[in-house]
């Protein structure tokens, strides 16, 4: 029997991973002159370059939304199929 995934744990894990990526990209842009901000601008409406405090906070808010969305896309179908298989589905 496979264990179900926890939506809250998946959301927090995705939030931490995306936040670390976001902060590292912005730090790399500011310190090393990378151009990673070009990848974030289409994904995060309201994010501006050069970075401002409000643009940074807006980016974090979008990351919360993306984390919840990705967790829903991964956890709920997985839990559905695990519970369906455990409730008498055919086994090979």
mmCIF file as gemmi writes it, N, C-alpha and C atoms, coordinates in Angstrom:
data_model
loop_
_atom_site.group_PDB
_atom_site.id
_atom_site.type_symbol
_atom_site.label_atom_id
_atom_site.label_alt_id
_atom_site.label_comp_id
_atom_site.label_asym_id
_atom_site.label_entity_id
_atom_site.label_seq_id
_atom_site.pdbx_PDB_ins_code
_atom_site.Cartn_x
_atom_site.Cartn_y
_atom_site.Cartn_z
_atom_site.occupancy
_atom_site.B_iso_or_equiv
_atom_site.pdbx_formal_charge
_atom_site.auth_seq_id
_atom_site.auth_asym_id
_atom_site.pdbx_PDB_model_num
ATOM 1 N N . UNK Axp A 1 ? 0.838 -1.177 0 1 0 ? 1 A 1
ATOM 2 C CA . UNK Axp A 1 ? 0 0 0 1 0 ? 1 A 1
ATOM 3 C C . UNK Axp A 1 ? 0.886 1.244 0 1 0 ? 1 A 1
ATOM 4 N N . UNK Axp A 2 ? 0.62 2.132 -0.909 1 0 ? 2 A 1
ATOM 5 C CA . UNK Axp A 2 ? 1.401 3.362 -1.004 1 0 ? 2 A 1
ATOM 6 C C . UNK Axp A 2 ? 0.792 4.431 -0.099 1 0 ? 2 A 1
ATOM 7 N N . UNK Axp A 3 ? 1.658 5.215 0.515 1 0 ? 3 A 1
ATOM 8 C CA . UNK Axp A 3 ? 1.197 6.287 1.396 1 0 ? 3 A 1
ATOM 9 C C . UNK Axp A 3 ? 0.75 7.485 0.561 1 0 ? 3 A 1
ATOM 10 N N . UNK Axp A 4 ? -0.241 8.187 1.094 1 0 ? 4 A 1
ATOM 11 C CA . UNK Axp A 4 ? -0.714 9.396 0.427 1 0 ? 4 A 1
ATOM 12 C C . UNK Axp A 4 ? 0.221 10.552 0.736 1 0 ? 4 A 1
ATOM 13 N N . UNK Axp A 5 ? 0.248 11.519 -0.155 1 0 ? 5 A 1
ATOM 14 C CA . UNK Axp A 5 ? 1.053 12.722 0.034 1 0 ? 5 A 1
ATOM 15 C C . UNK Axp A 5 ? 0.259 13.764 0.813 1 0 ? 5 A 1
ATOM 16 N N . UNK Axp A 6 ? 0.969 14.541 1.612 1 0 ? 6 A 1
ATOM 17 C CA . UNK Axp A 6 ? 0.348 15.607 2.396 1 0 ? 6 A 1
ATOM 18 C C . UNK Axp A 6 ? 0.406 16.91 1.601 1 0 ? 6 A 1
ATOM 19 N N . UNK Axp A 7 ? -0.772 17.505 1.367 1 0 ? 7 A 1
ATOM 20 C CA . UNK Axp A 7 ? -0.847 18.735 0.575 1 0 ? 7 A 1
ATOM 21 C C . UNK Axp A 7 ? -0.067 19.874 1.235 1 0 ? 7 A 1
ATOM 22 N N . UNK Axp A 8 ? -0.205 20.03 2.535 1 0 ? 8 A 1
ATOM 23 C CA . UNK Axp A 8 ? 0.487 21.11 3.242 1 0 ? 8 A 1
ATOM 24 C C . UNK Axp A 8 ? 2.001 20.969 3.161 1 0 ? 8 A 1
ATOM 25 N N . UNK Axp A 9 ? 2.498 19.761 3.354 1 0 ? 9 A 1
ATOM 26 C CA . UNK Axp A 9 ? 3.94 19.532 3.291 1 0 ? 9 A 1
ATOM 27 C C . UNK Axp A 9 ? 4.477 19.787 1.882 1 0 ? 9 A 1
ATOM 28 N N . UNK Axp A 10 ? 3.738 19.348 0.883 1 0 ? 10 A 1
ATOM 29 C CA . UNK Axp A 10 ? 4.161 19.582 -0.499 1 0 ? 10 A 1
ATOM 30 C C . UNK Axp A 10 ? 4.155 21.071 -0.826 1 0 ? 10 A 1
ATOM 31 N N . UNK Axp A 11 ? 3.147 21.796 -0.349 1 0 ? 11 A 1
ATOM 32 C CA . UNK Axp A 11 ? 3.066 23.236 -0.596 1 0 ? 11 A 1
ATOM 33 C C . UNK Axp A 11 ? 4.249 23.972 0.025 1 0 ? 11 A 1
ATOM 34 N N . UNK Axp A 12 ? 4.557 23.636 1.272 1 0 ? 12 A 1
ATOM 35 C CA . UNK Axp A 12 ? 5.67 24.297 1.962 1 0 ? 12 A 1
ATOM 36 C C . UNK Axp A 12 ? 6.995 23.95 1.295 1 0 ? 12 A 1
ATOM 37 N N . UNK Axp A 13 ? 7.158 22.694 0.908 1 0 ? 13 A 1
ATOM 38 C CA . UNK Axp A 13 ? 8.393 22.281 0.237 1 0 ? 13 A 1
ATOM 39 C C . UNK Axp A 13 ? 8.58 23.027 -1.079 1 0 ? 13 A 1
ATOM 40 N N . UNK Axp A 14 ? 7.525 23.116 -1.864 1 0 ? 14 A 1
ATOM 41 C CA . UNK Axp A 14 ? 7.604 23.849 -3.129 1 0 ? 14 A 1
ATOM 42 C C . UNK Axp A 14 ? 7.848 25.334 -2.885 1 0 ? 14 A 1
ATOM 43 N N . UNK Axp A 15 ? 7.216 25.908 -1.863 1 0 ? 15 A 1
ATOM 44 C CA . UNK Axp A 15 ? 7.429 27.313 -1.539 1 0 ? 15 A 1
ATOM 45 C C . UNK Axp A 15 ? 8.889 27.573 -1.186 1 0 ? 15 A 1
ATOM 46 N N . UNK Axp A 16 ? 9.479 26.722 -0.378 1 0 ? 16 A 1
ATOM 47 C CA . UNK Axp A 16 ? 10.884 26.904 0.005 1 0 ? 16 A 1
ATOM 48 C C . UNK Axp A 16 ? 11.788 26.785 -1.214 1 0 ? 16 A 1
ATOM 49 N N . UNK Axp A 17 ? 11.565 25.774 -2.042 1 0 ? 17 A 1
ATOM 50 C CA . UNK Axp A 17 ? 12.407 25.575 -3.226 1 0 ? 17 A 1
ATOM 51 C C . UNK Axp A 17 ? 12.288 26.749 -4.199 1 0 ? 17 A 1
ATOM 52 N N . UNK Axp A 18 ? 11.064 27.214 -4.455 1 0 ? 18 A 1
ATOM 53 C CA . UNK Axp A 18 ? 10.883 28.338 -5.38 1 0 ? 18 A 1
ATOM 54 C C . UNK Axp A 18 ? 11.421 29.643 -4.798 1 0 ? 18 A 1
ATOM 55 N N . UNK Axp A 19 ? 11.273 29.834 -3.482 1 0 ? 19 A 1
ATOM 56 C CA . UNK Axp A 19 ? 11.784 31.052 -2.849 1 0 ? 19 A 1
ATOM 57 C C . UNK Axp A 19 ? 13.302 31.089 -2.903 1 0 ? 19 A 1
ATOM 58 N N . UNK Axp A 20 ? 13.946 29.971 -2.637 1 0 ? 20 A 1
ATOM 59 C CA . UNK Axp A 20 ? 15.407 29.916 -2.725 1 0 ? 20 A 1
ATOM 60 C C . UNK Axp A 20 ? 15.861 30.228 -4.148 1 0 ? 20 A 1
ATOM 61 N N . UNK Axp A 21 ? 15.2 29.654 -5.131 1 0 ? 21 A 1
ATOM 62 C CA . UNK Axp A 21 ? 15.545 29.93 -6.53 1 0 ? 21 A 1
ATOM 63 C C . UNK Axp A 21 ? 15.354 31.405 -6.87 1 0 ? 21 A 1
ATOM 64 N N . UNK Axp A 22 ? 14.245 31.968 -6.42 1 0 ? 22 A 1
ATOM 65 C CA . UNK Axp A 22 ? 13.923 33.38 -6.67 1 0 ? 22 A 1
ATOM 66 C C . UNK Axp A 22 ? 14.98 34.296 -6.064 1 0 ? 22 A 1
ATOM 67 N N . UNK Axp A 23 ? 15.32 34.057 -4.804 1 0 ? 23 A 1
ATOM 68 C CA . UNK Axp A 23 ? 16.302 34.899 -4.116 1 0 ? 23 A 1
ATOM 69 C C . UNK Axp A 23 ? 17.683 34.738 -4.739 1 0 ? 23 A 1
ATOM 70 N N . UNK Axp A 24 ? 18.069 33.504 -5.062 1 0 ? 24 A 1
ATOM 71 C CA . UNK Axp A 24 ? 19.378 33.3 -5.696 1 0 ? 24 A 1
ATOM 72 C C . UNK Axp A 24 ? 19.464 33.967 -7.064 1 0 ? 24 A 1
ATOM 73 N N . UNK Axp A 25 ? 18.397 33.916 -7.823 1 0 ? 25 A 1
ATOM 74 C CA . UNK Axp A 25 ? 18.401 34.575 -9.127 1 0 ? 25 A 1
ATOM 75 C C . UNK Axp A 25 ? 18.529 36.091 -8.984 1 0 ? 25 A 1
ATOM 76 N N . UNK Axp A 26 ? 17.805 36.67 -8.065 1 0 ? 26 A 1
ATOM 77 C CA . UNK Axp A 26 ? 17.885 38.119 -7.864 1 0 ? 26 A 1
ATOM 78 C C . UNK Axp A 26 ? 19.258 38.506 -7.329 1 0 ? 26 A 1
ATOM 79 N N . UNK Axp A 27 ? 19.781 37.726 -6.386 1 0 ? 27 A 1
ATOM 80 C CA . UNK Axp A 27 ? 21.118 38.011 -5.862 1 0 ? 27 A 1
ATOM 81 C C . UNK Axp A 27 ? 22.171 37.889 -6.962 1 0 ? 27 A 1
ATOM 82 N N . UNK Axp A 28 ? 22.03 36.871 -7.809 1 0 ? 28 A 1
ATOM 83 C CA . UNK Axp A 28 ? 22.966 36.726 -8.921 1 0 ? 28 A 1
ATOM 84 C C . UNK Axp A 28 ? 22.876 37.881 -9.9 1 0 ? 28 A 1
ATOM 85 N N . UNK Axp A 29 ? 21.679 38.376 -10.13 1 0 ? 29 A 1
ATOM 86 C CA . UNK Axp A 29 ? 21.508 39.543 -11 1 0 ? 29 A 1
ATOM 87 C C . UNK Axp A 29 ? 22.194 40.768 -10.407 1 0 ? 29 A 1
ATOM 88 N N . UNK Axp A 30 ? 22.007 40.972 -9.114 1 0 ? 30 A 1
ATOM 89 C CA . UNK Axp A 30 ? 22.568 42.161 -8.475 1 0 ? 30 A 1
ATOM 90 C C . UNK Axp A 30 ? 24.073 42.074 -8.285 1 0 ? 30 A 1
ATOM 91 N N . UNK Axp A 31 ? 24.589 40.9 -7.922 1 0 ? 31 A 1
ATOM 92 C CA . UNK Axp A 31 ? 26.013 40.757 -7.608 1 0 ? 31 A 1
ATOM 93 C C . UNK Axp A 31 ? 26.85 40.489 -8.847 1 0 ? 31 A 1
ATOM 94 N N . UNK Axp A 32 ? 26.405 39.572 -9.682 1 0 ? 32 A 1
ATOM 95 C CA . UNK Axp A 32 ? 27.216 39.12 -10.811 1 0 ? 32 A 1
ATOM 96 C C . UNK Axp A 32 ? 26.763 39.664 -12.161 1 0 ? 32 A 1
ATOM 97 N N . UNK Axp A 33 ? 25.653 40.378 -12.191 1 0 ? 33 A 1
ATOM 98 C CA . UNK Axp A 33 ? 25.179 40.931 -13.449 1 0 ? 33 A 1
ATOM 99 C C . UNK Axp A 33 ? 24.486 39.932 -14.346 1 0 ? 33 A 1
ATOM 100 N N . UNK Axp A 34 ? 23.987 38.835 -13.767 1 0 ? 34 A 1
ATOM 101 C CA . UNK Axp A 34 ? 23.234 37.877 -14.547 1 0 ? 34 A 1
ATOM 102 C C . UNK Axp A 34 ? 21.975 38.556 -15.084 1 0 ? 34 A 1
ATOM 103 N N . UNK Axp A 35 ? 21.281 37.888 -15.955 1 0 ? 35 A 1
ATOM 104 C CA . UNK Axp A 35 ? 20.034 38.442 -16.494 1 0 ? 35 A 1
ATOM 105 C C . UNK Axp A 35 ? 18.86 37.498 -16.226 1 0 ? 35 A 1
ATOM 106 N N . UNK Axp A 36 ? 18.849 36.896 -15.059 1 0 ? 36 A 1
ATOM 107 C CA . UNK Axp A 36 ? 17.774 35.978 -14.697 1 0 ? 36 A 1
ATOM 108 C C . UNK Axp A 36 ? 16.444 36.698 -14.503 1 0 ? 36 A 1
ATOM 109 N N . UNK Axp A 37 ? 16.491 37.996 -14.247 1 0 ? 37 A 1
ATOM 110 C CA . UNK Axp A 37 ? 15.245 38.747 -14.071 1 0 ? 37 A 1
ATOM 111 C C . UNK Axp A 37 ? 14.373 38.658 -15.32 1 0 ? 37 A 1
ATOM 112 N N . UNK Axp A 38 ? 14.983 38.448 -16.473 1 0 ? 38 A 1
ATOM 113 C CA . UNK Axp A 38 ? 14.209 38.326 -17.703 1 0 ? 38 A 1
ATOM 114 C C . UNK Axp A 38 ? 13.324 37.081 -17.684 1 0 ? 38 A 1
ATOM 115 N N . UNK Axp A 39 ? 13.729 36.057 -16.949 1 0 ? 39 A 1
ATOM 116 C CA . UNK Axp A 39 ? 12.899 34.854 -16.829 1 0 ? 39 A 1
ATOM 117 C C . UNK Axp A 39 ? 11.752 35.076 -15.85 1 0 ? 39 A 1
ATOM 118 N N . UNK Axp A 40 ? 11.979 35.887 -14.817 1 0 ? 40 A 1
ATOM 119 C CA . UNK Axp A 40 ? 10.947 36.102 -13.805 1 0 ? 40 A 1
ATOM 120 C C . UNK Axp A 40 ? 9.887 37.099 -14.252 1 0 ? 40 A 1
ATOM 121 N N . UNK Axp A 41 ? 10.248 38.062 -15.058 1 0 ? 41 A 1
ATOM 122 C CA . UNK Axp A 41 ? 9.298 39.117 -15.425 1 0 ? 41 A 1
ATOM 123 C C . UNK Axp A 41 ? 8.028 38.581 -16.109 1 0 ? 41 A 1
ATOM 124 N N . UNK Axp A 42 ? 8.107 37.646 -17.051 1 0 ? 42 A 1
ATOM 125 C CA . UNK Axp A 42 ? 6.851 37.145 -17.631 1 0 ? 42 A 1
ATOM 126 C C . UNK Axp A 42 ? 6.08 36.217 -16.687 1 0 ? 42 A 1
ATOM 127 N N . UNK Axp A 43 ? 6.77 35.589 -15.742 1 0 ? 43 A 1
ATOM 128 C CA . UNK Axp A 43 ? 6.115 34.656 -14.823 1 0 ? 43 A 1
ATOM 129 C C . UNK Axp A 43 ? 5.475 35.336 -13.627 1 0 ? 43 A 1
ATOM 130 N N . UNK Axp A 44 ? 5.959 36.531 -13.289 1 0 ? 44 A 1
ATOM 131 C CA . UNK Axp A 44 ? 5.522 37.212 -12.069 1 0 ? 44 A 1
ATOM 132 C C . UNK Axp A 44 ? 5.031 38.616 -12.426 1 0 ? 44 A 1
ATOM 133 N N . UNK Axp A 45 ? 3.753 38.757 -12.74 1 0 ? 45 A 1
ATOM 134 C CA . UNK Axp A 45 ? 3.226 40.089 -13.032 1 0 ? 45 A 1
ATOM 135 C C . UNK Axp A 45 ? 3.423 41.019 -11.832 1 0 ? 45 A 1
ATOM 136 N N . UNK Axp A 46 ? 3.912 42.205 -12.096 1 0 ? 46 A 1
ATOM 137 C CA . UNK Axp A 46 ? 4.18 43.17 -11.032 1 0 ? 46 A 1
ATOM 138 C C . UNK Axp A 46 ? 5.639 43.216 -10.633 1 0 ? 46 A 1
ATOM 139 N N . UNK Axp A 47 ? 6.415 42.209 -11.038 1 0 ? 47 A 1
ATOM 140 C CA . UNK Axp A 47 ? 7.854 42.211 -10.761 1 0 ? 47 A 1
ATOM 141 C C . UNK Axp A 47 ? 8.531 43.178 -11.718 1 0 ? 47 A 1
ATOM 142 N N . UNK Axp A 48 ? 9.353 44.052 -11.185 1 0 ? 48 A 1
ATOM 143 C CA . UNK Axp A 48 ? 10.035 45.046 -12.01 1 0 ? 48 A 1
ATOM 144 C C . UNK Axp A 48 ? 11.541 44.942 -11.83 1 0 ? 48 A 1
ATOM 145 N N . UNK Axp A 49 ? 12.255 45.402 -12.822 1 0 ? 49 A 1
ATOM 146 C CA . UNK Axp A 49 ? 13.713 45.482 -12.743 1 0 ? 49 A 1
ATOM 147 C C . UNK Axp A 49 ? 14.133 46.872 -13.123 1 0 ? 49 A 1
ATOM 148 N N . UNK Axp A 50 ? 14.982 47.551 -12.38 1 0 ? 50 A 1
ATOM 149 C CA . UNK Axp A 50 ? 15.679 47.071 -11.187 1 0 ? 50 A 1
ATOM 150 C C . UNK Axp A 50 ? 14.702 46.77 -10.063 1 0 ? 50 A 1
ATOM 151 N N . UNK Axp A 51 ? 15.1 45.815 -9.231 1 0 ? 51 A 1
ATOM 152 C CA . UNK Axp A 51 ? 14.208 45.293 -8.204 1 0 ? 51 A 1
ATOM 153 C C . UNK Axp A 51 ? 13.873 46.374 -7.169 1 0 ? 51 A 1
ATOM 154 N N . UNK Axp A 52 ? 12.613 46.39 -6.777 1 0 ? 52 A 1
ATOM 155 C CA . UNK Axp A 52 ? 12.15 47.279 -5.713 1 0 ? 52 A 1
ATOM 156 C C . UNK Axp A 52 ? 11.574 46.405 -4.605 1 0 ? 52 A 1
ATOM 157 N N . UNK Axp A 53 ? 11.367 46.989 -3.448 1 0 ? 53 A 1
ATOM 158 C CA . UNK Axp A 53 ? 10.808 46.222 -2.332 1 0 ? 53 A 1
ATOM 159 C C . UNK Axp A 53 ? 9.42 45.702 -2.679 1 0 ? 53 A 1
ATOM 160 N N . UNK Axp A 54 ? 8.606 46.554 -3.29 1 0 ? 54 A 1
ATOM 161 C CA . UNK Axp A 54 ? 7.253 46.105 -3.64 1 0 ? 54 A 1
ATOM 162 C C . UNK Axp A 54 ? 7.293 45.029 -4.722 1 0 ? 54 A 1
ATOM 163 N N . UNK Axp A 55 ? 8.17 45.158 -5.695 1 0 ? 55 A 1
ATOM 164 C CA . UNK Axp A 55 ? 8.301 44.144 -6.733 1 0 ? 55 A 1
ATOM 165 C C . UNK Axp A 55 ? 8.771 42.81 -6.168 1 0 ? 55 A 1
ATOM 166 N N . UNK Axp A 56 ? 9.675 42.864 -5.194 1 0 ? 56 A 1
ATOM 167 C CA . UNK Axp A 56 ? 10.166 41.644 -4.55 1 0 ? 56 A 1
ATOM 168 C C . UNK Axp A 56 ? 9.05 40.957 -3.778 1 0 ? 56 A 1
ATOM 169 N N . UNK Axp A 57 ? 8.263 41.732 -3.029 1 0 ? 57 A 1
ATOM 170 C CA . UNK Axp A 57 ? 7.152 41.175 -2.248 1 0 ? 57 A 1
ATOM 171 C C . UNK Axp A 57 ? 6.08 40.594 -3.175 1 0 ? 57 A 1
ATOM 172 N N . UNK Axp A 58 ? 5.787 41.293 -4.267 1 0 ? 58 A 1
ATOM 173 C CA . UNK Axp A 58 ? 4.826 40.765 -5.245 1 0 ? 58 A 1
ATOM 174 C C . UNK Axp A 58 ? 5.31 39.424 -5.782 1 0 ? 58 A 1
ATOM 175 N N . UNK Axp A 59 ? 6.603 39.325 -6.047 1 0 ? 59 A 1
ATOM 176 C CA . UNK Axp A 59 ? 7.17 38.057 -6.501 1 0 ? 59 A 1
ATOM 177 C C . UNK Axp A 59 ? 6.973 36.944 -5.489 1 0 ? 59 A 1
ATOM 178 N N . UNK Axp A 60 ? 7.173 37.252 -4.203 1 0 ? 60 A 1
ATOM 179 C CA . UNK Axp A 60 ? 6.97 36.237 -3.169 1 0 ? 60 A 1
ATOM 180 C C . UNK Axp A 60 ? 5.5 35.812 -3.08 1 0 ? 60 A 1
ATOM 181 N N . UNK Axp A 61 ? 4.6 36.761 -3.26 1 0 ? 61 A 1
ATOM 182 C CA . UNK Axp A 61 ? 3.177 36.418 -3.238 1 0 ? 61 A 1
ATOM 183 C C . UNK Axp A 61 ? 2.818 35.495 -4.403 1 0 ? 61 A 1
ATOM 184 N N . UNK Axp A 62 ? 3.371 35.772 -5.572 1 0 ? 62 A 1
ATOM 185 C CA . UNK Axp A 62 ? 3.133 34.894 -6.712 1 0 ? 62 A 1
ATOM 186 C C . UNK Axp A 62 ? 3.719 33.509 -6.457 1 0 ? 62 A 1
ATOM 187 N N . UNK Axp A 63 ? 4.851 33.452 -5.78 1 0 ? 63 A 1
ATOM 188 C CA . UNK Axp A 63 ? 5.469 32.162 -5.477 1 0 ? 63 A 1
ATOM 189 C C . UNK Axp A 63 ? 4.574 31.349 -4.548 1 0 ? 63 A 1
ATOM 190 N N . UNK Axp A 64 ? 3.905 32.006 -3.6 1 0 ? 64 A 1
ATOM 191 C CA . UNK Axp A 64 ? 2.947 31.304 -2.742 1 0 ? 64 A 1
ATOM 192 C C . UNK Axp A 64 ? 1.844 30.686 -3.614 1 0 ? 64 A 1
ATOM 193 N N . UNK Axp A 65 ? 1.31 31.473 -4.528 1 0 ? 65 A 1
ATOM 194 C CA . UNK Axp A 65 ? 0.263 30.965 -5.419 1 0 ? 65 A 1
ATOM 195 C C . UNK Axp A 65 ? 0.743 29.819 -6.289 1 0 ? 65 A 1
ATOM 196 N N . UNK Axp A 66 ? 1.932 29.97 -6.866 1 0 ? 66 A 1
ATOM 197 C CA . UNK Axp A 66 ? 2.476 28.898 -7.698 1 0 ? 66 A 1
ATOM 198 C C . UNK Axp A 66 ? 2.719 27.63 -6.876 1 0 ? 66 A 1
ATOM 199 N N . UNK Axp A 67 ? 3.166 27.785 -5.636 1 0 ? 67 A 1
ATOM 200 C CA . UNK Axp A 67 ? 3.416 26.623 -4.784 1 0 ? 67 A 1
ATOM 201 C C . UNK Axp A 67 ? 2.126 25.863 -4.506 1 0 ? 67 A 1
ATOM 202 N N . UNK Axp A 68 ? 1.069 26.594 -4.194 1 0 ? 68 A 1
ATOM 203 C CA . UNK Axp A 68 ? -0.22 25.945 -3.942 1 0 ? 68 A 1
ATOM 204 C C . UNK Axp A 68 ? -0.747 25.264 -5.196 1 0 ? 68 A 1
ATOM 205 N N . UNK Axp A 69 ? -0.606 25.937 -6.324 1 0 ? 69 A 1
ATOM 206 C CA . UNK Axp A 69 ? -1.09 25.39 -7.598 1 0 ? 69 A 1
ATOM 207 C C . UNK Axp A 69 ? -0.323 24.106 -7.965 1 0 ? 69 A 1
ATOM 208 N N . UNK Axp A 70 ? 0.995 24.149 -7.874 1 0 ? 70 A 1
ATOM 209 C CA . UNK Axp A 70 ? 1.793 22.968 -8.209 1 0 ? 70 A 1
ATOM 210 C C . UNK Axp A 70 ? 1.52 21.82 -7.249 1 0 ? 70 A 1
ATOM 211 N N . UNK Axp A 71 ? 1.356 22.13 -5.969 1 0 ? 71 A 1
ATOM 212 C CA . UNK Axp A 71 ? 1.039 21.078 -5.005 1 0 ? 71 A 1
ATOM 213 C C . UNK Axp A 71 ? -0.306 20.44 -5.346 1 0 ? 71 A 1
ATOM 214 N N . UNK Axp A 72 ? -1.284 21.249 -5.732 1 0 ? 72 A 1
ATOM 215 C CA . UNK Axp A 72 ? -2.59 20.705 -6.112 1 0 ? 72 A 1
ATOM 216 C C . UNK Axp A 72 ? -2.462 19.819 -7.351 1 0 ? 72 A 1
ATOM 217 N N . UNK Axp A 73 ? -1.656 20.243 -8.308 1 0 ? 73 A 1
ATOM 218 C CA . UNK Axp A 73 ? -1.484 19.444 -9.528 1 0 ? 73 A 1
ATOM 219 C C . UNK Axp A 73 ? -0.774 18.123 -9.27 1 0 ? 73 A 1
ATOM 220 N N . UNK Axp A 74 ? 0.081 18.079 -8.269 1 0 ? 74 A 1
ATOM 221 C CA . UNK Axp A 74 ? 0.838 16.867 -7.989 1 0 ? 74 A 1
ATOM 222 C C . UNK Axp A 74 ? 0.17 15.971 -6.948 1 0 ? 74 A 1
ATOM 223 N N . UNK Axp A 75 ? -0.287 16.555 -5.858 1 0 ? 75 A 1
ATOM 224 C CA . UNK Axp A 75 ? -0.756 15.77 -4.717 1 0 ? 75 A 1
ATOM 225 C C . UNK Axp A 75 ? -2.129 15.173 -4.953 1 0 ? 75 A 1
ATOM 226 N N . UNK Axp A 76 ? -3.097 15.966 -5.38 1 0 ? 76 A 1
ATOM 227 C CA . UNK Axp A 76 ? -4.467 15.465 -5.487 1 0 ? 76 A 1
ATOM 228 C C . UNK Axp A 76 ? -4.616 14.338 -6.502 1 0 ? 76 A 1
ATOM 229 N N . UNK Axp A 77 ? -4.046 14.451 -7.702 1 0 ? 77 A 1
ATOM 230 C CA . UNK Axp A 77 ? -4.148 13.293 -8.609 1 0 ? 77 A 1
ATOM 231 C C . UNK Axp A 77 ? -3.413 12.06 -8.072 1 0 ? 77 A 1
ATOM 232 N N . UNK Axp A 78 ? -2.251 12.281 -7.474 1 0 ? 78 A 1
ATOM 233 C CA . UNK Axp A 78 ? -1.501 11.151 -6.918 1 0 ? 78 A 1
ATOM 234 C C . UNK Axp A 78 ? -2.312 10.45 -5.837 1 0 ? 78 A 1
ATOM 235 N N . UNK Axp A 79 ? -2.854 11.212 -4.897 1 0 ? 79 A 1
ATOM 236 C CA . UNK Axp A 79 ? -3.661 10.624 -3.822 1 0 ? 79 A 1
ATOM 237 C C . UNK Axp A 79 ? -4.907 9.926 -4.364 1 0 ? 79 A 1
ATOM 238 N N . UNK Axp A 80 ? -5.493 10.502 -5.399 1 0 ? 80 A 1
ATOM 239 C CA . UNK Axp A 80 ? -6.662 9.87 -6.022 1 0 ? 80 A 1
ATOM 240 C C . UNK Axp A 80 ? -6.301 8.494 -6.581 1 0 ? 80 A 1
ATOM 241 N N . UNK Axp A 81 ? -5.207 8.441 -7.338 1 0 ? 81 A 1
ATOM 242 C CA . UNK Axp A 81 ? -4.845 7.175 -7.965 1 0 ? 81 A 1
ATOM 243 C C . UNK Axp A 81 ? -4.353 6.164 -6.947 1 0 ? 81 A 1
ATOM 244 N N . UNK Axp A 82 ? -3.698 6.619 -5.891 1 0 ? 82 A 1
ATOM 245 C CA . UNK Axp A 82 ? -3.254 5.686 -4.846 1 0 ? 82 A 1
ATOM 246 C C . UNK Axp A 82 ? -4.457 5.1 -4.136 1 0 ? 82 A 1
ATOM 247 N N . UNK Axp A 83 ? -5.434 5.948 -3.782 1 0 ? 83 A 1
ATOM 248 C CA . UNK Axp A 83 ? -6.605 5.442 -3.072 1 0 ? 83 A 1
ATOM 249 C C . UNK Axp A 83 ? -7.459 4.56 -3.983 1 0 ? 83 A 1
ATOM 250 N N . UNK Axp A 84 ? -7.504 4.871 -5.255 1 0 ? 84 A 1
ATOM 251 C CA . UNK Axp A 84 ? -8.266 4.061 -6.198 1 0 ? 84 A 1
ATOM 252 C C . UNK Axp A 84 ? -7.633 2.68 -6.363 1 0 ? 84 A 1
ATOM 253 N N . UNK Axp A 85 ? -6.322 2.656 -6.427 1 0 ? 85 A 1
ATOM 254 C CA . UNK Axp A 85 ? -5.619 1.372 -6.554 1 0 ? 85 A 1
ATOM 255 C C . UNK Axp A 85 ? -5.715 0.533 -5.301 1 0 ? 85 A 1
ATOM 256 N N . UNK Axp A 86 ? -5.771 1.193 -4.134 1 0 ? 86 A 1
ATOM 257 C CA . UNK Axp A 86 ? -5.825 0.457 -2.866 1 0 ? 86 A 1
ATOM 258 C C . UNK Axp A 86 ? -7.239 -0.041 -2.56 1 0 ? 86 A 1
ATOM 259 N N . UNK Axp A 87 ? -8.245 0.49 -3.264 1 0 ? 87 A 1
ATOM 260 C CA . UNK Axp A 87 ? -9.616 0.111 -2.939 1 0 ? 87 A 1
ATOM 261 C C . UNK Axp A 87 ? -10.148 -1.006 -3.837 1 0 ? 87 A 1
ATOM 262 N N . UNK Axp A 88 ? -9.282 -1.869 -4.281 1 0 ? 88 A 1
ATOM 263 C CA . UNK Axp A 88 ? -9.766 -3.032 -5.024 1 0 ? 88 A 1
ATOM 264 C C . UNK Axp A 88 ? -9.515 -2.969 -6.512 1 0 ? 88 A 1
ATOM 265 N N . UNK Axp A 89 ? -8.632 -2.114 -6.96 1 0 ? 89 A 1
ATOM 266 C CA . UNK Axp A 89 ? -8.294 -2.059 -8.387 1 0 ? 89 A 1
ATOM 267 C C . UNK Axp A 89 ? -7.571 -3.323 -8.803 1 0 ? 89 A 1
ATOM 268 N N . UNK Axp A 90 ? -7.487 -3.578 -10.078 1 0 ? 90 A 1
ATOM 269 C CA . UNK Axp A 90 ? -6.814 -4.777 -10.557 1 0 ? 90 A 1
ATOM 270 C C . UNK Axp A 90 ? -5.323 -4.606 -10.412 1 0 ? 90 A 1
ATOM 271 N N . UNK Axp A 91 ? -4.684 -5.719 -10.103 1 0 ? 91 A 1
ATOM 272 C CA . UNK Axp A 91 ? -3.234 -5.723 -9.98 1 0 ? 91 A 1
ATOM 273 C C . UNK Axp A 91 ? -2.675 -6.695 -10.995 1 0 ? 91 A 1
ATOM 274 N N . UNK Axp A 92 ? -1.523 -6.346 -11.528 1 0 ? 92 A 1
ATOM 275 C CA . UNK Axp A 92 ? -0.914 -7.205 -12.538 1 0 ? 92 A 1
ATOM 276 C C . UNK Axp A 92 ? -0.085 -8.289 -11.922 1 0 ? 92 A 1
